[in-house]
Amino acid sequence: MVFKRGLLLLLAALSFGLGSAAFAFRLFPAVRVSGQENMELSFPFSVPGTPLIAQELRSYSGLYLEDGGRENVAGIAACILENSGSALIQNATLELWQGSRRYEFRLEYLPPGERVLVLEASRQKLLPGNITQAQGVSQEASKGIPGLVTLRQIPPRALLVTNPGPIPLRDLTLYFKNYDWSAQLFMGGIAYEINIAHLSPGEIYYAEPFYYDSENSRIVKIKTSGR
């Protein structure tokens, strides 16, 4: 078997993946609270036209997770979202209005039944006041081909990827997200990529990507152009 060392490319921007084999794109009118400005859109609520449930809006302090920079922030808006559908959400955007103030939350690759804590895209601080309007857009995709590769964790931060089949795999991409097991949710809307140009039958690829943790990182999608 051939053994080689891989590199990581960070998926730092939201991609609509128009080349995906299976996806659904949805855009629906906003849900609004009728009447006075001080009326509140209560959490949790279903985001119109998407499988997302907005569970909670909160203030967040800690590392900023959405751009790979990992800078410290304090008091920014964060939203917990759940995928209540049966398909993988490839990407989604949620906009919340607090009067004239708009918060934006972006996420990538959220499996069905899972939750994620998403930080506000422009690092806006959460101010006192009611949320009176929400609008979302989402794109769904297949999770990938089961058994396409086999994975073996190498603690603390490495992963072995093996092609168990008889066919070479080209342009293989593994997407992973980091998970908080105590809170039972993914941390950050961002997903990261492990890219493999070619993987021959029986070949093993060694990856030690930035931000990967063998205990807390989860592969959420695998795709290839060769299969």
Buried (B, 14 or more C-beta within 10 A) or exposed (E): EEEEEBEBEBBEEBEEBEEBEEBEEBEEEBBEBEEEEEEEBEBEBBBBBBBBBBBEBEEBEEEBBBBBEEEEBEEBBBBBBBBBBEBBBBBBBBBBBBEEEBBBBBBBBBBBEBBBBBBBBEBBEBEEEBBBBBBBBBBBBBBBEEEBBEEEBEEEBBBBBBBEBEEBBEBBBBBBBBBBEEEEBBBBBBBBBBBBEBBEEEBBBEBBBEBBBEEBBEBBBBBBEEB
